[in-house]
Amino acid sequence: MRLQERVETAANRAGRDSQAITIVAVSKKHPVSSMRDALAAGLMHFGENYVQEAVPKIAKFESGVDWHFIGKAQSNKAGTIAGSFDWIHTVASERLARRLSSHRPSERGDMQVCIQLAPDGNHDRGGIGAEDVPELAQQIIELPNLRLRGLMMMPLPGLDETALGQEFARARTLFDELNQAGIELDTLSMGMSGDLETAIMEGSTLIRVGTDIFGPRSYD
């Protein structure tokens, strides 16, 4: 798989173990048949952006797949997200966290949570500012049925490699600061098809890749 080669090359350049980097196959707008091919190739983590599209897909797979919600999470969909997914990468408010906690079925175990960090100076893209992350992190830790794992970063589009590296490094710095403060995190969700090398260089532990696995999406 060419993607795996890219990850291994990037990890080697960064002096890191490629086995410590999880690939989430972003399967939105792709058919179940393509997802089954990815599963057969060894990919066990799938990411979906839209609840309405994802739930029927999830029902077609047996256990053993980890499902990641990576889209904008609306509070009125929190119950479905909590009942259907293993991970959510886009928590940016205590209100959403509380709804996920209250709706999480106990038999599914804790939901794995990443706080979405907004791009520097731009909250329109989703997420919260770095100054607000520690408080939200503590609130999530105190809620039942949730396990805080780390941060998710999605930079603004169109940044050059230097600016991308600075954005990813900002997330890594915050990640390290939280760990030093006693908030135990192990996941940095950052990097996609076009920028995964830069993200891995800056410490990403989880990359979200769609096009390089499934090819272009059809929005017909």
C-alpha positions in Angstrom: 0.0 0.0 0.0 1.5 3.3 -1.1 0.0 5.1 1.9 1.8 2.8 4.3 5.1 3.6 2.5 4.4 7.3 2.9 3.8 6.9 6.6 6.9 4.7 7.1 9.1 7.2 5.2 7.7 10.2 7.1 8.1 8.3 10.4 11.7 7.4 9.6 12.6 11.0 8.8 11.1 12.1 12.1 12.9 9.4 14.0 9.6 7.8 15.0 8.1 4.3 14.9 5.5 4.1 12.1 3.7 1.4 14.2 2.8 4.2 16.7 0.8 6.1 14.0 -2.8 5.0 13.4 -4.4 5.4 10.0 -8.1 6.2 10.0 -9.7 5.6 6.6 -12.1 8.5 6.0 -14.9 6.7 4.2 -17.5 9.4 3.8 -19.2 9.3 0.4 -17.6 6.0 -0.4 -19.5 2.7 -0.7 -19.4 -0.2 1.7 -17.7 -2.3 -1.0 -14.7 0.0 -1.0 -14.6 0.0 2.8 -14.6 -3.8 2.8 -11.6 -3.7 0.4 -9.8 -1.4 2.8 -10.6 -3.7 5.7 -9.3 -6.7 3.8 -6.1 -4.7 3.3 -5.6 -4.4 7.0 -7.3 -1.0 7.9 -9.3 -1.3 11.0 -10.3 2.3 11.8 -12.9 4.2 9.7 -13.9 7.8 9.9 -17.2 9.3 9.0 -18.4 12.9 8.9 -22.2 12.5 8.6 -24.4 10.6 11.1 -27.1 9.9 8.6 -24.7 8.4 6.1 -22.6 6.5 8.7 -25.2 4.6 10.8 -26.4 2.3 7.9 -22.8 1.6 7.0 -21.8 0.7 10.5 -24.7 -1.8 10.6 -23.1 -3.7 7.7 -19.9 -4.5 9.6 -19.2 -7.0 12.3 -17.3 -6.1 15.5 -13.6 -5.5 15.2 -13.8 -2.2 13.4 -13.2 1.1 15.3 -15.6 3.8 14.2 -14.4 7.5 14.4 -16.8 10.4 14.2 -14.7 13.2 12.6 -17.4 15.7 11.5 -19.0 18.6 13.1 -21.1 17.2 16.0 -24.5 18.7 16.6 -25.9 18.3 20.1 -29.2 16.9 18.7 -27.2 14.0 17.1 -25.2 13.3 20.3 -27.3 10.3 21.2 -26.8 8.6 17.9 -23.1 9.4 17.8 -22.6 8.1 21.4 -24.5 4.9 20.5 -22.8 4.2 17.2 -19.2 5.3 17.3 -16.1 4.3 19.3 -14.4 7.7 19.0 -15.3 11.3 18.5 -12.6 13.8 17.4 -14.6 17.0 17.4 -15.7 17.8 21.0 -15.4 21.5 21.6 -17.9 22.2 24.4 -18.9 20.9 27.8 -22.5 20.8 26.6 -21.7 18.3 23.9 -19.5 16.3 26.2 -22.2 16.0 28.8 -24.7 14.8 26.2 -22.4 12.2 24.8 -21.7 11.0 28.4 -25.4 10.8 29.3 -26.3 8.9 26.0 -23.3 6.5 25.9 -24.6 2.9 26.3 -22.8 1.3 29.3 -22.3 -2.0 27.4 -20.2 -0.2 24.9 -17.6 1.0 27.4 -16.1 4.5 27.4 -16.3 6.6 24.3 -12.8 7.8 23.2 -12.7 11.6 23.0 -10.5 14.2 21.3 -10.9 17.9 21.9 -10.9 19.9 18.6 -8.3 22.7 18.7 -9.3 25.6 16.4 -6.9 26.9 13.8 -4.8 29.8 15.2 -7.1 32.8 15.5 -10.0 31.3 13.5 -12.8 29.5 15.4 -15.1 29.5 12.3 -13.6 26.2 11.2 -14.7 24.5 14.5 -12.9 23.8 17.7 -11.9 26.0 20.6 -8.9 28.1 21.4 -5.9 26.8 23.2 -6.6 28.9 26.2 -9.9 27.1 26.7 -8.7 23.5 26.3 -7.4 22.8 29.8 -10.8 23.6 31.4 -12.7 21.5 28.9 -10.2 18.7 29.3 -10.8 18.6 33.0 -14.6 18.7 32.5 -14.4 15.7 30.2 -12.2 13.7 32.6 -14.8 14.1 35.3 -17.7 12.8 33.2 -18.6 9.1 33.2 -18.6 7.0 30.0 -16.0 9.2 28.3 -12.2 8.8 28.1 -10.2 11.8 27.0 -7.5 10.7 24.6 -6.1 13.8 23.1 -6.4 16.7 20.6 -7.6 17.0 17.0 -6.3 19.7 14.7 -7.5 20.7 11.3 -5.6 23.6 9.9 -7.0 26.2 7.5 -6.7 25.2 3.8 -4.1 26.7 1.6 -1.2 26.9 4.1 2.3 26.4 2.9 4.4 23.7 4.5 6.1 26.1 6.9 2.7 27.5 8.1 1.3 24.0 8.4 4.2 22.9 10.4 3.7 25.8 12.8 0.0 24.9 13.3 0.8 21.3 14.0 3.6 22.3 16.3 1.2 24.5 18.2 -1.1 21.5 18.8 1.9 19.4 19.8 3.1 22.0 22.3 -0.4 22.2 23.9 -0.5 18.4 24.0 2.8 18.3 25.8 1.8 21.1 28.2 -1.4 19.2 29.2 0.5 16.0 29.8 3.0 17.9 32.0 0.1 19.3 33.9 -1.1 15.8 34.8 -3.8 15.4 32.1 -2.8 12.1 30.5 -3.2 12.2 26.7 -1.9 9.8 24.1 -3.5 10.9 20.8 -2.7 13.8 18.4 -5.2 13.5 15.5 -3.8 15.6 12.8 -2.8 15.1 9.2 -4.7 14.1 6.0 -3.8 12.9 2.5 -2.1 16.2 1.5 -0.2 17.0 4.7 0.4 13.8 6.6 4.2 14.0 6.3 4.3 17.4 8.0 1.9 16.2 10.7 3.9 13.1 11.4 7.1 15.3 11.7 5.3 17.4 14.3 4.2 14.4 16.3 0.8 13.2 15.0 -0.2 9.8 16.3 -3.3 9.5 14.2 -3.9 10.5 10.6 -7.2 10.8 8.8 -6.9 9.7 5.2 -9.6 9.4 2.5 -8.4 10.2 -1.0 -5.2 8.3 -0.8 -7.1 5.2 0.2 -10.4 5.3 -1.7 -9.7 7.8 -4.5 -11.8 10.9 -5.3 -15.2 11.1 -3.8 -18.4 11.3 -5.8 -21.0 13.9 -4.5 -23.7 13.0 -7.0 
